[in-house]
Amino acid sequence: MTVALVGAGPGDPGLITVRGLERIRSCEVLVVDRLVAPELVEEAPDDALVIHRDELGQEAVNTLLVELGRDYEVVRLKGGDPFVFGRGGEEALALAEAEIQFEVVPGVSSIAAVPAAALVPVTHRGVSDQVTIASGHAADDSEPDYEALARPGGTLVLFMALQRLDRVARGLIEAGLDPSMPAAVVSRGTMPDQEVVTAPLDAVAEAAHGLPGPALVIVGQVVSVRARLAAVAAIAANA
């Protein structure tokens, strides 16, 4: 028996990989995260056991996967990519230590997919040739290392930063980023109800107030490219 750690992609169910969909369609047990599209859960066989992990802590999930993996073909379906802020590494280690066979099926990560859905290229020739990703909310509620995040230049992509965006923006500015640096917040990226706001870094928290999560924050000059792309896209849509 095996456990497949499958990335569901950034939200739109059409963005799951072919292999990921194959694993869902052949599983006996599906352990699924809250943010996974219901359409993907419906792809599981009618007789598959579906377990929503909403009320389970990470250690309980690890134990559950080990127990189920001894007797069933299990798919652990996670939003985005299992190894990008998905705790897939922790689950894989628990399975390896229990000598349970497992497979990692990468998913389309929000790192680039959500900015792309908002017409923000995370790299752009002459504008940015590097990307830094980080969490805006550490598990122990500590602050990010703002100086380390402000130093590299290029594009900064922040996960889990929406609820403390005012603090994060202020920390980046105090660490040396220009307050006028373009920033964007993409709420529910790739979904039909996606919302995008753009503003200078020192005003982005106010601009994003009230947006629902999940959301991705993008900071860098690449955000300025969006206006040009959006204008052309609007012309094409109205043609």
VOPAGU-2260 file (C-alpha; in pm, 1 decimal, decimal comma):
REM VOPAGU-2260
SITE   aa  ch    i         X         Y         Z
SITE  MET   A    0       0,0       0,0       0,0
SITE  THR   A    1     115,6     356,0     -62,3
SITE  VAL   A    2      42,7     717,8      20,6
SITE  ALA   A    3      50,3     977,5    -257,3
SITE  LEU   A    4     112,3    1334,8    -143,4
SITE  VAL   A    5     -66,2    1519,5    -421,9
SITE  GLY   A    6     -66,0    1892,4    -493,1
SITE  ALA   A    7    -409,2    2017,4    -599,3
SITE  GLY   A    8    -278,7    2341,5    -746,1
SITE  PRO   A    9    -357,3    2701,4    -650,6
SITE  GLY   A   10    -736,6    2682,0    -649,6
SITE  ASP   A   11    -880,5    2636,3    -997,5
SITE  PRO   A   12    -951,7    2260,3   -1020,9
SITE  GLY   A   13    -840,3    2264,2   -1384,4
SITE  LEU   A   14    -483,0    2333,3   -1274,3
SITE  ILE   A   15    -419,9    1996,7   -1110,3
SITE  THR   A   16    -165,4    1778,7   -1292,8
SITE  VAL   A   17    -267,8    1477,4   -1500,3
SITE  ARG   A   18     -84,9    1245,0   -1260,6
SITE  GLY   A   19    -249,7    1404,9    -959,2
SITE  LEU   A   20    -594,7    1350,2   -1109,4
SITE  GLU   A   21    -506,8     988,3   -1190,2
SITE  ARG   A   22    -409,8     926,3    -827,5
SITE  ILE   A   23    -735,5    1075,3    -698,1
SITE  ARG   A   24    -942,4     865,5    -936,1
SITE  SER   A   25    -778,4     541,6    -819,7
SITE  CYS   A   26    -749,6     599,3    -443,4
SITE  GLU   A   27    -920,4     407,7    -167,1
SITE  VAL   A   28    -888,3     686,0      90,5
SITE  LEU   A   29    -870,6    1061,8      24,6
SITE  VAL   A   30    -742,9    1290,0     301,3
SITE  VAL   A   31    -818,0    1643,0     190,4
SITE  ASP   A   32    -744,9    2000,2     297,9
SITE  ARG   A   33   -1008,2    2270,5     339,5
SITE  LEU   A   34    -882,8    2481,7      47,1
SITE  VAL   A   35    -904,4    2203,3    -212,1
SITE  ALA   A   36   -1173,5    2254,6    -477,7
SITE  PRO   A   37   -1482,4    2035,1    -419,5
SITE  GLU   A   38   -1471,0    1933,9    -786,3
SITE  LEU   A   39   -1146,6    1746,6    -720,3
SITE  VAL   A   40   -1289,6    1564,2    -419,0
SITE  GLU   A   41   -1577,3    1449,6    -641,1
SITE  GLU   A   42   -1323,9    1281,4    -872,2
SITE  ALA   A   43   -1252,6    1016,3    -607,5
SITE  PRO   A   44   -1422,2     676,0    -658,8
SITE  ASP   A   45   -1773,1     650,4    -516,6
SITE  ASP   A   46   -1661,1     391,8    -262,3
SITE  ALA   A   47   -1353,1     586,1    -148,0
SITE  LEU   A   48   -1338,6     704,8     211,2
SITE  VAL   A   49   -1305,2    1084,7     218,9
SITE  ILE   A   50   -1153,7    1241,3     530,8
SITE  HIS   A   51   -1147,8    1618,6     575,1
SITE  ARG   A   52    -856,9    1715,5     797,3
SITE  ASP   A   53   -1007,2    2046,7     916,5
SITE  GLU   A   54   -1014,5    1953,2    1285,0
SITE  LEU   A   55    -689,1    1756,5    1288,8
SITE  GLY   A   56    -353,0    1899,5    1391,0
SITE  GLN   A   57     -44,2    1815,5    1190,6
SITE  GLU   A   58      75,5    1538,7    1423,1
SITE  ALA   A   59    -266,3    1374,4    1405,3
SITE  VAL   A   60    -256,6    1393,0    1025,6
SITE  ASN   A   61      89,2    1232,4    1021,8
SITE  THR   A   62     -33,8     947,4    1242,5
SITE  LEU   A   63    -347,5     903,0    1032,9
SITE  LEU   A   64    -147,9     875,4     709,4
SITE  VAL   A   65      83,0     615,9     860,8
SITE  GLU   A   66    -208,9     406,1     988,8
SITE  LEU   A   67    -404,8     427,2     663,7
SITE  GLY   A   68     -97,5     376,1     447,5
SITE  ARG   A   69     -44,6      27,0     591,2
SITE  ASP   A   70    -373,4    -101,1     448,4
SITE  TYR   A   71    -498,3     128,7     172,6
SITE  GLU   A   72    -406,2     326,4    -136,1
SITE  VAL   A   73    -418,7     676,3      11,3
SITE  VAL   A   74    -411,2    1018,2    -149,5
SITE  ARG   A   75    -324,7    1313,7      69,3
SITE  LEU   A   76    -461,8    1604,9    -133,8
SITE  LYS   A   77    -314,1    1942,8     -48,4
SITE  GLY   A   78    -360,8    2290,0    -192,5
SITE  GLY   A   79     -78,5    2419,1    -411,4
SITE  ASP   A   80     234,8    2204,7    -397,8
SITE  PRO   A   81     296,1    1962,6    -109,0
SITE  PHE   A   82     650,9    2087,2     -51,8
SITE  VAL   A   83     582,8    2463,6     -67,3
SITE  PHE   A   84     435,4    2577,7     265,6
SITE  GLY   A   85     226,1    2261,2     259,6
SITE  ARG   A   86     399,5    2058,7     533,4
SITE  GLY   A   87     439,7    1779,5     282,4
SITE  GLY   A   88     796,4    1729,9     398,9
SITE  GLU   A   89     676,1    1658,4     753,2
SITE  GLU   A   90     424,3    1404,6     628,1
SITE  ALA   A   91     681,0    1240,3     400,7
SITE  LEU   A   92     925,0    1207,2     691,4
SITE  ALA   A   93     658,0    1047,0     911,1
SITE  LEU   A   94     582,8     795,6     635,9
SITE  ALA   A   95     951,3     725,2     571,0
SITE  GLU   A   96    1020,2     668,3     939,8
SITE  ALA   A   97     729,0     421,6     953,0
SITE  GLU   A   98     860,3     252,2     635,3
SITE  ILE   A   99     539,9     330,4     446,4
SITE  GLN   A  100     589,7     368,1      72,5
SITE  PHE   A  101     496,5     711,1     -53,3
SITE  GLU   A  102     499,7     919,8    -367,0
SITE  VAL   A  103     512,9    1297,5    -407,5
SITE  VAL   A  104     305,2    1433,5    -695,7
SITE  PRO   A  105     399,1    1799,5    -737,4
SITE  GLY   A  106     126,2    2056,1    -778,5
SITE  VAL   A  107     114,1    2389,8    -957,1
SITE  SER   A  108     237,2    2620,2    -682,4
SITE  SER   A  109      82,7    2955,2    -601,4
SITE  ILE   A  110     433,1    3103,6    -620,2
SITE  ALA   A  111     397,1    3180,3    -989,2
SITE  ALA   A  112      44,2    3064,6   -1076,5
SITE  VAL   A  113    -140,2    3320,5    -864,3
SITE  PRO   A  114      69,3    3618,3    -980,5
SITE  ALA   A  115      27,5    3495,6   -1339,2
SITE  ALA   A  116    -349,9    3480,4   -1295,0
SITE  ALA   A  117    -328,6    3844,8   -1183,9
SITE  LEU   A  118    -109,2    3933,2   -1486,2
SITE  VAL   A  119     200,4    3985,6   -1271,1
SITE  PRO   A  120     510,6    3809,6   -1408,2
SITE  VAL   A  121     733,0    3725,1   -1110,9
SITE  THR   A  122    1035,6    3760,6   -1339,4
SITE  HIS   A  123    1058,1    4003,0   -1628,3
SITE  ARG   A  124    1358,9    4088,2   -1840,7
SITE  GLY   A  125    1509,4    4417,3   -1736,5
SITE  VAL   A  126    1288,5    4437,5   -1427,7
SITE  SER   A  127    1347,7    4131,7   -1206,8
SITE  ASP   A  128    1563,5    3822,8   -1250,3
SITE  GLN   A  129    1516,8    3672,6    -904,6
SITE  VAL   A  130    1232,1    3573,0    -675,0
SITE  THR   A  131    1227,0    3544,2    -295,8
SITE  ILE   A  132     943,2    3353,2    -130,0
SITE  ALA   A  133     860,1    3366,0     238,0
SITE  SER   A  134     579,7    3331,1     488,9
SITE  GLY   A  135     438,8    3644,7     643,5
SITE  HIS   A  136     316,4    3445,2     942,3
SITE  ALA   A  137     551,9    3209,0    1122,8
SITE  ALA   A  138     411,5    2909,3    1309,3
SITE  ASP   A  139     533,9    3053,3    1639,3
SITE  ASP   A  140     385,7    3396,4    1557,1
SITE  SER   A  141     733,0    3552,0    1531,5
SITE  GLU   A  142     809,0    3827,7    1284,0
SITE  PRO   A  143     978,9    3751,6     951,2
SITE  ASP   A  144    1343,9    3848,9     908,6
SITE  TYR   A  145    1262,0    4173,9     731,0
SITE  GLU   A  146    1623,0    4268,2     664,2
SITE  ALA   A  147    1685,0    3935,2     491,4
SITE  LEU   A  148    1368,7    3978,5     283,3
SITE  ALA   A  149    1447,4    4336,8     186,0
SITE  ARG   A  150    1808,8    4268,0      87,3
SITE  PRO   A  151    1793,5    4050,1    -227,0
SITE  GLY   A  152    1597,6    4282,5    -456,7
SITE  GLY   A  153    1390,9    4137,2    -739,3
SITE  THR   A  154    1042,8    4009,8    -657,1
SITE  LEU   A  155     916,2    3917,8    -311,9
SITE  VAL   A  156     625,3    3672,7    -287,9
SITE  LEU   A  157     465,6    3635,6      54,7
SITE  PHE   A  158     233,2    3357,6     165,4
SITE  MET   A  159       2,8    3393,7     468,2
SITE  ALA   A  160      65,1    3766,4     504,9
SITE  LEU   A  161    -283,1    3912,1     452,4
SITE  GLN   A  162    -395,6    3925,1     815,6
SITE  ARG   A  163     -81,4    4108,3     927,0
SITE  LEU   A  164      -4,3    4299,3     608,9
SITE  ASP   A  165      24,8    4635,2     783,7
SITE  ARG   A  166     298,6    4499,5    1011,8
SITE  VAL   A  167     472,2    4320,9     726,3
SITE  ALA   A  168     475,1    4627,2     501,1
SITE  ARG   A  169     600,3    4845,7     784,6
SITE  GLY   A  170     873,4    4595,3     866,6
SITE  LEU   A  171     992,3    4582,1     506,0
SITE  ILE   A  172    1002,2    4960,3     482,0
SITE  GLU   A  173    1195,8    4989,5     808,1
SITE  ALA   A  174    1438,5    4729,5     667,9
SITE  GLY   A  175    1508,3    4949,2     366,8
SITE  LEU   A  176    1246,9    4889,2      98,1
SITE  ASP   A  177    1119,1    5200,3     -76,5
SITE  PRO   A  178     772,2    5292,5      56,0
SITE  SER   A  179     666,8    5360,7    -303,0
SITE  MET   A  180     764,2    5010,5    -419,6
SITE  PRO   A  181     471,9    4862,1    -615,8
SITE  ALA   A  182     283,0    4588,0    -435,1
SITE  ALA   A  183     -13,4    4367,5    -514,4
SITE  VAL   A  184    -245,6    4144,3    -316,8
SITE  VAL   A  185    -421,5    3863,9    -502,1
SITE  SER   A  186    -717,3    3718,5    -315,2
SITE  ARG   A  187    -847,0    3372,2    -411,7
SITE  GLY   A  188    -610,3    3361,5    -705,3
SITE  THR   A  189    -709,5    3157,5   -1014,4
SITE  MET   A  190   -1069,2    3129,8    -889,9
SITE  PRO   A  191   -1373,8    3294,1   -1055,0
SITE  ASP   A  192   -1404,6    3539,3    -764,8
SITE  GLN   A  193   -1036,3    3639,0    -773,5
SITE  GLU   A  194    -970,1    3995,9    -659,1
SITE  VAL   A  195    -654,1    4198,3    -714,4
SITE  VAL   A  196    -550,0    4524,8    -554,5
SITE  THR   A  197    -230,4    4716,5    -627,2
SITE  ALA   A  198     -78,4    5004,3    -433,6
SITE  PRO   A  199     255,8    5136,2    -312,7
SITE  LEU   A  200     400,5    4928,9     -31,9
SITE  ASP   A  201     316,0    5189,2     230,7
SITE  ALA   A  202     -51,4    5188,6     126,5
SITE  VAL   A  203    -112,6    4828,2      25,5
SITE  ALA   A  204    -245,6    4713,9     363,3
SITE  GLU   A  205    -519,4    4976,0     355,9
SITE  ALA   A  206    -598,9    4896,1      -8,4
SITE  ALA   A  207    -632,1    4525,1      71,6
SITE  HIS   A  208    -847,1    4572,9     380,7
SITE  GLY   A  209   -1144,9    4338,5     375,9
SITE  LEU   A  210   -1016,0    4104,1     107,1
SITE  PRO   A  211   -1093,3    3738,7     181,0
SITE  GLY   A  212    -819,3    3480,1     208,7
SITE  PRO   A  213    -632,7    3293,2      94,5
SITE  ALA   A  214    -422,4    3567,0     -58,4
SITE  LEU   A  215     -73,8    3614,0    -195,9
SITE  VAL   A  216     127,3    3933,2    -159,5
SITE  ILE   A  217     370,4    4038,7    -433,6
SITE  VAL   A  218     620,7    4319,5    -382,0
SITE  GLY   A  219     847,7    4449,0    -657,3
SITE  GLN   A  220     871,5    4644,8    -978,2
SITE  VAL   A  221     712,4    4355,7   -1170,3
SITE  VAL   A  222     377,4    4466,6   -1028,0
SITE  SER   A  223     402,1    4771,1   -1256,7
SITE  VAL   A  224     397,5    4541,4   -1559,8
SITE  ARG   A  225      45,0    4434,9   -1469,5
SITE  ALA   A  226    -113,0    4765,9   -1573,9
SITE  ARG   A  227      25,6    4735,3   -1926,8
SITE  LEU   A  228     -81,6    4372,6   -1960,2
SITE  ALA   A  229    -427,5    4440,0   -1814,8
SITE  ALA   A  230    -486,6    4723,1   -2057,5
SITE  VAL   A  231    -409,3    4502,1   -2356,5
SITE  ALA   A  232    -616,0    4216,2   -2212,2
SITE  ALA   A  233    -913,3    4449,8   -2168,6
SITE  ILE   A  234    -887,7    4567,9   -2529,5
SITE  ALA   A  235    -874,4    4207,6   -2651,9
SITE  ALA   A  236   -1172,7    4109,5   -2437,6
SITE  ASN   A  237   -1382,4    4390,6   -2583,5
SITE  ALA   A  238   -1277,9    4333,7   -2942,8
